[in-house]
Amino acid sequence: MKLRIFTEPQQGADYQTLRSVALATEELGFDAFFRSDHYLAMGGSGLPGPTDSWVTLGALAVETSRVRLGTMVTAATFRLPGPLATR
């Protein structure tokens, strides 16, 4: 069985929090770390504010070595298809 971690940082998580969760995901033997691709909070304040999913995952890729990284869904309306396809 593969176990994965999923986060909703638009509800209020900065990069340091996401980094801590991703590193713990890897250290504890989970298979993957996923995050949502939303810019708006769904209820609540959403502070400290949204982070871009692909920028965040790129930074986490530098700091992790085994765990798979990704988004559950990527909203095509946030980005042009060409640049997104090259990621």
Secondary structure, 3 states (H helix, E strand, C coil): CCCEEEECHHHCCCHHHHHHHHHHHHHCCCCEEEECCCCCCCCCCCCCCCCCHHHHHHHHHHHCCCCEEEECCCCHHHCCHHHHHCC
